[in-house]
Amino acid sequence: MEVFEKLQELLQRENARFRVITHSAEGSSARVAEIRGTAPGQGAKAMLCQVKGVPGLLVLAVLSGDRKLDFKKLGQVAGGKKASLCPAEEATATTGCPMGAVPPFSLWPEVRLIVDPQLIERHEELAFNAGRLDTSMVLNTQDYLRIAQPLLADIVTD
């Protein structure tokens, strides 16, 4: 089962308030936000990272699409030193998603989910690519928190 189908099944089973939007695959998050009818900051940017000092740990860092990840903060929150992006091949092999389409859920047991609280505090709904570059979901923020159960921590640059 593809990531999109797993995610849709999970959200339906949990009675989440969400909608699916199909669109052309775009390289720009600003363009995708425009197509979705959402603000760029509503975009839940998910980045698969590894942490120096914690071998084998993979972290899915999720933050607002208009913010930048602080790799040092992420590494410290995860119990190590500094984080770095996983190589694209490893990220795709782990998640089954193309780069830019990883959803803000840890659907993989070896991946720890850490979300910047500003994403949650700023918006009633989150928007994200749902395992595909041509398919997005817009999900109620409280439903996201209830279902994903992420660790909330400041992981963005000031």
N, C-alpha and C positions, 0 to 999 in steps of 0.2 A: 504494500500500500504506500502510495506517495505521501510526502509530508503534508501536502495540501489536504488530502483526504483524511489523514490521521487528525489533523488540527480541526477540520470541520466536524468530524465525528465527536471529538472531545468537547468542542464548544456546544454542539447540539445536546450532547448527553448532560452537560452541566447547566443547561438552560441559560446560556450566555446571550446577551443582547449584542448581536453583530450583524454585519452585512458583508457580502462579497461583491467586489467590483472587478470586472475584467477590463483590461486596457492593453494598449500596445506596450511592449517592453521598452522602457525609457532608461537612459543612462543617468539622468539627473533627478535627484530626489525632489528638487523644486518643481520640476515638470510633472512628476508623478503626483505630488501634493495638489497641484493645480487640477489634474485630471480627476483625482479623488474628491476634490472640493473640500480639502482640509488644509490647515495651516502647516507650514514646514515643521514647526515645533511639535506637532501632533505625531509626526512620523517616529515610530519606535525603531531606532537604528540598532541592529543586533550585530555584535562583532565577536567572533570566536577568538579567544586569546589563550596563550600559555603563560605560566608564571615562573619566573626565575626563582629557584630555591624550593620549588614544590614540584618535583618531577611527576609527570603523568597527569597533572591536574589541568583540565581544560575549563575555561570560564566563558560563559556567554554574557558579555557586558551589553546592557541595553540602556540607551540614553536617547534624549530628544534629537531628532534629525538636524536641528540647528545648533547643537552643542558639539564640543570636541572631547574625546576621551583623554583622561589623564592616566597614562599607563603606570606611573608610580603609585598613585592612589589606589588603582585597581589591584596592583600587585600586593600592596600592604593589606588591603581589605581581605584578599584571598589567602593571606598568611605567608606571603613570600616577599620578594624584593620588588622587582619591576615586571610588569606584564609586557607582552608583545603580541602582535597579531600572529595567528597560526598561518603557516604557508597556505596559499589558496588551495593547493591540491589536498592538503590534510583537512582543511575546513569542509571542502566538498565531499571528501570521503567519509568524514565523521557525520555530517548532517544530511547528506544526500541532496543538498540544495546548491544551486549555482550562487556564486558570490553576489551579494546584494539582495538575495531572496530568503535568507535565513530568518525565520519568524522569531519573535521575542519570547519563545517558550523553550524550555529544556525538555525536548522529547527524547533525549538520549541520556541514559543513566550515568555516563561518565562525564557529563557536562554540568557544572554548577552555574546557577543563574543569579546574576547580580544586576540590580536595576537602580539607576539614579532616581532618587525620589522626586526631583524636579519634573521629570516626565509625568509622573502620576499626579502631582499637585497642580500642574498647569492646565490640564485638559480633562474633560469629561469622557472623551473617547480617544483611543489610540488608533493609528493607522499603520499598516505594515504590509510588506510583501509576504505572501503566505506560501513560501516554498517554491514559488514560481515568479519569474520576472514580469509576467503578464497578468497576475492575479493578486489583488490586495484584499485585506480585510480591514474593516473599521469596527472596533470592539469597545464596549463600555469599559472604562478604566477600573471601576470597582469589580466587575466580573473578571477582568484580567488579574487583578490582585488575588481574588478568591481562588481562581483556578491555577494560576502559575505559582503562587506562593514564593515569590522571589525574596532574596535578601536585599533589603533597601540600604544603599550606602552612597555617599557622595563620591562619584568617580569621574567628575567632569573637571575641566580646567576652569580656573576662575576668570 
